[in-house]
Amino acid sequence: MRTPGPGYLGLEWLKATSETQLVALDISADMIELARGNASEYGLERRVEYVLGRGDRLPFPDASFDAVFTNGSLHEWSNPRGTFDEIWRVLRPGGRYFVSDLRRDMMAPFRWFLWLATKPAAIRPGLISSINAAYTPGEVRGLARTSRLSGARVSGGLIGVTLSGVKAA
């Protein structure tokens, strides 16, 4: 399971795997429609199910998934701890999780590079608001520590932060 947005990360994963299914969740019906169109362009619409819902109230039974991944949405979650707990709940024992997002404390030259590289220019203000709303690696570590993902590995790169781990079997 993953959050779709326009769906590219999930579709690229699906394209690189075989005999896999993707269940993608988004809070926005408009983003789900965009992602469905992208899945059709990829020719993968039969291997994807899109679900409308919230991360902190995942509409799936316990131990439903082998893996959960999401990219670029952590800063938009209204309840990150609750979402971390839900990720844990829906993972099967031995299941893997991966959460990545921008980091608020990235150095100014990297912000500037991202600003220049973002096309079309009309979406640059959204990039800046996303960076400003993002978490630092220390903040992500603190959120994870108080959730069921307490054993997560948190690392910070030049422009992003990742949280990953495996649910104990």
PLY file of the C-alpha trace (Angstrom):
ply
format ascii 1.0
element vertex 169
property float x
property float y
property float z
element edge 168
property int vertex1
property int vertex2
end_header
0.00 0.00 0.00
1.13 3.55 -0.65
-0.27 7.03 -1.00
-0.70 7.90 -4.67
-0.64 11.65 -5.32
-0.13 11.44 -9.09
0.98 7.85 -8.53
4.36 7.82 -10.23
6.40 6.24 -7.43
3.92 3.40 -7.01
3.61 2.88 -10.74
7.38 2.78 -11.19
7.59 0.20 -8.39
4.79 -1.82 -9.95
6.44 -1.67 -13.39
9.71 -2.96 -11.89
8.05 -5.89 -10.12
6.09 -8.89 -11.28
3.09 -10.66 -9.84
2.49 -7.74 -7.49
-0.54 -5.62 -6.75
-0.60 -2.03 -5.56
-3.23 -0.58 -3.25
-2.92 3.19 -3.16
-4.60 5.53 -0.70
-5.22 9.25 -1.02
-7.37 11.75 0.83
-8.23 13.52 -2.43
-10.65 12.11 -5.00
-9.08 14.43 -7.60
-5.61 12.97 -6.99
-7.02 9.46 -7.25
-8.50 10.29 -10.64
-5.16 11.73 -11.78
-3.36 8.61 -10.53
-5.88 6.34 -12.31
-5.17 8.16 -15.56
-1.44 7.71 -15.03
-1.93 4.00 -14.28
-3.80 3.69 -17.56
-0.96 5.40 -19.43
1.47 2.94 -17.85
-0.80 0.04 -18.83
-0.98 -1.05 -15.19
-4.58 -0.21 -14.28
-5.42 -3.90 -13.68
-2.74 -4.17 -10.99
-3.74 -1.06 -9.02
-6.61 -0.37 -6.64
-7.15 3.24 -5.54
-8.83 3.90 -2.21
-10.11 7.17 -0.78
-9.16 7.58 2.87
-6.91 8.98 5.58
-3.60 7.61 6.76
-4.54 7.80 10.41
-7.69 5.73 9.75
-6.59 3.20 7.16
-9.63 1.34 5.78
-7.88 -2.04 5.74
-7.83 -5.05 8.08
-4.90 -5.77 10.39
-1.87 -7.43 8.75
-3.08 -6.74 5.20
0.18 -5.73 3.48
3.72 -6.95 2.91
4.96 -3.39 2.48
3.83 0.20 2.92
5.61 3.12 1.32
4.90 6.78 0.86
6.87 9.69 -0.54
6.40 13.43 -0.21
3.29 13.45 1.94
4.40 13.24 5.59
4.33 17.03 5.90
0.63 16.98 4.95
-0.52 14.40 7.50
-2.74 15.88 10.20
-1.83 13.06 12.61
1.63 11.61 11.87
1.77 9.45 15.03
-1.63 8.00 14.25
-0.54 7.30 10.68
2.64 5.58 11.89
0.51 3.42 14.20
-1.82 2.56 11.32
1.11 1.62 9.08
2.22 -0.78 11.82
-1.28 -2.20 12.21
-1.80 -3.02 8.52
1.65 -4.58 8.01
2.09 -8.33 8.22
4.86 -9.60 10.52
8.10 -9.21 8.58
6.51 -6.44 6.47
8.60 -3.45 5.46
7.77 0.24 5.59
9.39 3.31 4.05
8.37 6.95 4.49
10.24 9.77 2.77
9.70 13.48 2.47
11.52 16.75 2.10
13.28 18.16 5.15
12.58 21.64 6.45
16.17 22.21 7.58
17.84 21.62 4.21
20.61 24.07 3.42
19.74 27.18 1.41
21.70 26.17 -1.72
19.61 22.99 -2.01
16.37 24.96 -1.59
17.56 27.28 -4.32
18.44 24.35 -6.61
15.02 22.73 -6.06
13.35 26.08 -6.74
15.17 26.44 -10.06
14.63 22.81 -11.05
10.90 22.82 -10.34
8.87 23.02 -13.54
6.50 24.54 -14.32
7.40 27.63 -12.36
3.76 28.02 -11.30
4.16 25.15 -8.80
7.24 26.62 -7.10
5.20 28.28 -4.31
3.79 24.84 -3.47
7.31 23.47 -3.21
8.30 26.18 -0.77
5.18 25.67 1.36
5.90 21.92 1.38
9.49 22.49 2.52
8.35 24.90 5.21
5.78 22.38 6.49
8.23 19.45 6.40
9.90 17.86 9.41
13.54 17.69 10.41
15.13 14.25 10.92
15.07 14.86 14.68
11.37 15.65 14.61
10.62 12.50 12.59
12.70 10.48 15.06
10.68 11.95 17.94
7.35 11.20 16.24
8.40 7.63 15.50
9.70 7.09 19.03
6.23 7.77 20.44
4.49 5.50 17.91
4.42 1.77 17.18
7.27 2.43 14.71
9.58 3.14 17.65
12.31 0.92 16.19
12.38 2.76 12.87
15.59 3.87 11.23
15.48 7.61 10.53
18.05 9.24 8.30
18.48 12.65 6.76
19.86 13.32 3.33
20.70 16.62 1.69
17.09 17.44 0.82
15.03 14.76 2.53
14.34 12.57 5.49
13.48 8.87 5.48
11.98 6.52 8.03
12.17 2.80 7.39
12.01 -0.54 9.09
10.57 -4.01 9.35
7.71 -5.14 11.56
8.99 -7.85 13.87
7.82 -11.35 12.99
0 1
1 2
2 3
3 4
4 5
5 6
6 7
7 8
8 9
9 10
10 11
11 12
12 13
13 14
14 15
15 16
16 17
17 18
18 19
19 20
20 21
21 22
22 23
23 24
24 25
25 26
26 27
27 28
28 29
29 30
30 31
31 32
32 33
33 34
34 35
35 36
36 37
37 38
38 39
39 40
40 41
41 42
42 43
43 44
44 45
45 46
46 47
47 48
48 49
49 50
50 51
51 52
52 53
53 54
54 55
55 56
56 57
57 58
58 59
59 60
60 61
61 62
62 63
63 64
64 65
65 66
66 67
67 68
68 69
69 70
70 71
71 72
72 73
73 74
74 75
75 76
76 77
77 78
78 79
79 80
80 81
81 82
82 83
83 84
84 85
85 86
86 87
87 88
88 89
89 90
90 91
91 92
92 93
93 94
94 95
95 96
96 97
97 98
98 99
99 100
100 101
101 102
102 103
103 104
104 105
105 106
106 107
107 108
108 109
109 110
110 111
111 112
112 113
113 114
114 115
115 116
116 117
117 118
118 119
119 120
120 121
121 122
122 123
123 124
124 125
125 126
126 127
127 128
128 129
129 130
130 131
131 132
132 133
133 134
134 135
135 136
136 137
137 138
138 139
139 140
140 141
141 142
142 143
143 144
144 145
145 146
146 147
147 148
148 149
149 150
150 151
151 152
152 153
153 154
154 155
155 156
156 157
157 158
158 159
159 160
160 161
161 162
162 163
163 164
164 165
165 166
166 167
167 168
